[in-house]
Amino acid sequence: MQKNFKPHPNSFKNTFCVFHEVLSSEIEGLKKQFESKAGSTYYYTESGMYRVSNHWGRLANSKWRLVAREPETESKTKIGFANWNEFYPDNAEEKLYYIEADFDKNNVTYQHKKNPKYDNKAILRTSFETTKRIKQIRNLQQLTSWAKHFDYDDIDDLRKQIINELIYTEKTLDEIKREI
């Protein structure tokens, strides 16, 4: 029988966390310990939390993201798991976030500086600054109209050069474009 492990109710306020999608077999036999007004259910274990939800991202005063399985499951409702040590503090004032770009998958995301994979190379930014840079990077990834002003052989190389400057320097997008 499952031991009833319950974290302090304020443990999750103002936190950032990346959950990883798991299959429903992971929560079989676990006791549901909380259900939110929005319909998300929570299962707590000694090692971490399972969250069953059809919505991820900004939640009240926290930022919880789900990394989907590959191949992605069909259901809109996903089950995510995160270890307790993967919940990091969040606030609007501190420079807590860095940006990661996956050039093969053509996507961009942000991570917390307490993530053990952080190599101290990407510039740390506030959540507002991070959001602004991510929007610029997504425009570079998805659009081509910006490239008409450049002399280039390969737009993907040009994209990568500009995106890396946005991630690893404090330069503005205009400064980067002027230097190229």
C-alpha positions in Angstrom: 0.0 0.0 0.0 1.2 3.5 -0.8 2.6 5.6 2.0 0.7 8.9 2.2 3.3 11.5 1.3 2.1 15.1 1.3 4.2 18.1 0.6 3.5 21.5 2.2 0.7 23.3 0.3 2.9 26.3 -0.4 5.8 24.2 -1.7 4.8 24.9 -5.3 4.1 28.6 -5.2 6.4 30.7 -7.5 8.2 27.7 -8.9 9.5 26.7 -12.3 9.6 23.0 -13.2 9.9 20.8 -16.3 7.8 17.6 -16.1 8.4 14.6 -18.3 5.5 12.8 -19.8 5.0 9.2 -18.6 2.5 6.5 -19.4 -0.6 5.9 -17.3 0.9 2.6 -15.9 3.2 4.9 -13.8 0.3 6.0 -11.6 -1.7 2.8 -11.4 -2.2 1.9 -7.7 -1.3 5.5 -6.6 -3.9 7.4 -4.5 -5.0 10.8 -6.0 -4.1 13.3 -3.3 -5.3 16.6 -4.8 -7.6 17.9 -7.6 -7.4 21.5 -8.7 -10.4 23.6 -9.6 -9.2 23.4 -13.2 -9.4 19.6 -13.1 -5.7 18.7 -12.8 -5.0 15.8 -10.4 -1.9 15.3 -8.4 -0.2 12.2 -7.0 2.7 12.7 -4.5 5.4 10.2 -3.9 8.6 10.4 -1.8 10.6 11.0 -5.0 8.4 13.5 -6.8 5.0 14.5 -8.2 2.8 13.1 -10.9 0.4 15.6 -12.5 -2.4 14.6 -14.8 -3.6 17.6 -16.8 -4.8 18.9 -20.1 -3.1 22.3 -19.6 0.6 23.1 -19.0 2.7 26.3 -19.0 1.8 29.2 -16.7 -0.2 28.0 -13.8 -1.4 30.6 -11.3 2.0 31.7 -9.9 4.2 29.0 -11.4 5.7 28.0 -14.7 5.4 24.2 -15.2 6.2 22.8 -18.6 5.7 19.3 -20.0 8.2 17.6 -22.2 6.1 15.2 -24.3 7.1 11.6 -25.1 8.4 10.7 -28.5 6.3 9.7 -30.3 3.7 11.9 -28.7 0.7 10.3 -27.0 -2.7 10.9 -28.7 -4.5 12.1 -25.6 -4.9 15.8 -24.8 -4.6 14.9 -21.1 -1.0 14.2 -20.3 0.7 12.6 -17.2 3.9 14.3 -16.2 6.4 13.5 -13.5 9.0 15.7 -11.8 11.4 14.9 -9.0 11.1 17.2 -5.9 14.6 18.6 -6.6 13.5 19.8 -10.0 11.2 22.5 -8.7 13.2 25.8 -8.8 12.3 29.2 -7.4 10.7 31.7 -9.8 10.2 35.5 -9.6 10.0 38.4 -12.0 13.1 40.3 -10.7 16.0 37.9 -10.8 17.9 36.7 -13.8 16.9 33.1 -13.4 16.5 31.8 -17.0 18.6 30.9 -20.0 17.5 30.1 -23.5 18.1 26.8 -25.4 17.7 26.4 -29.2 17.3 23.0 -30.9 18.4 23.7 -34.4 17.5 20.1 -35.6 13.9 20.4 -34.3 13.7 24.1 -35.0 12.4 25.0 -31.6 13.4 27.2 -28.7 12.7 27.0 -25.0 14.0 28.3 -21.7 15.5 26.6 -18.6 16.2 27.6 -15.0 19.8 28.4 -14.0 19.6 25.7 -11.3 19.1 23.1 -14.0 22.2 20.8 -13.6 22.7 20.9 -17.4 23.3 24.7 -17.3 26.9 25.3 -18.6 27.1 29.0 -17.5 27.6 30.0 -21.2 24.1 31.2 -22.1 23.2 34.7 -20.7 20.9 34.6 -17.7 17.8 36.9 -18.1 14.7 37.8 -16.2 11.5 36.0 -17.3 10.4 39.2 -19.2 13.7 39.5 -21.0 13.7 35.7 -21.8 10.1 35.9 -23.2 11.1 38.8 -25.5 14.2 37.0 -26.8 12.3 33.8 -27.4 9.7 35.7 -29.4 12.5 37.1 -31.6 14.1 33.7 -32.0 10.8 32.1 -33.0 10.3 34.8 -35.6 13.7 34.0 -37.0 13.0 30.3 -37.1 9.5 30.6 -38.7 9.7 33.5 -41.0 12.0 34.3 -44.0 11.1 38.0 -44.8 13.7 39.3 -42.3 16.5 37.6 -44.4 15.9 39.6 -47.6 18.3 42.4 -46.3 21.2 40.0 -46.0 23.7 38.5 -48.5 23.8 34.8 -47.5 24.3 31.4 -49.1 22.4 29.3 -46.5 19.5 30.8 -44.5 19.8 28.1 -41.9 23.4 29.1 -41.2 22.4 32.7 -41.0 19.6 31.8 -38.6 21.9 29.8 -36.4 24.4 32.7 -36.3 21.8 35.3 -35.2 20.1 33.0 -32.7 23.3 32.0 -31.1 24.2 35.7 -30.7 20.7 36.3 -29.1 21.4 33.4 -26.6 25.0 34.0 -25.8 25.4 37.8 -25.8 23.6 40.9 -24.4 23.5 42.4 -27.9 20.1 43.5 -29.2 18.7 42.0 -32.4 19.3 45.2 -34.2 23.0 45.3 -33.1 23.4 41.7 -34.3 21.9 42.4 -37.7 24.0 45.5 -38.2 27.2 43.5 -37.4 26.4 40.7 -40.0 
